[in-house]
């Protein structure tokens, strides 16, 4: 009877130790998950900022090209008149 009590006590201690180990692993897993979520959010935020800057740059370039195009179109009648005069 004493031997069974001793074995039972050892098993209870072992079970408690395993439960504690499991809790620690779960806490580490949760912490790792939270860190990964934070990392992914920061990466997404960085990519969104870069995309926004790229869009702004492309819009500025488009405006510049539109302005150049308008300027060149305004020159066309004068150039046609010069060509006709030279012919």
MOZI-V806216 format. One line per field, one symbol per residue. phi: phi as a letter, one per 20 degrees, with the letter a starting at -180 (. if undefined). psi: psi as a letter, one per 40 degrees, with the letter a starting at -180 (. if undefined). burial: I if it has 9 or more other ideal C-beta (glycine too) atoms within 8 Angstrom, else O. A space follows every 50 residues. Layout:
phi->???
psi->???
burial->???
This chain:
phi->.fffffffffffffffffffffffffffffffffffffffffffffffff fffffgffffffffffffffffffeggffffffffff
psi->dddddddddddddddddddddddddddddddddddddddddddddddddd ddddddddddddddddddddddddeddddddddddd.
burial->OOOOOOOOOOOOOOOOOOOOOOOOOOOOOOOOOOOOOOOOOOOOOOOOOO OOOOOOOOOOOOOOOOOOOOOOOOOOOOOOOOOOOOO
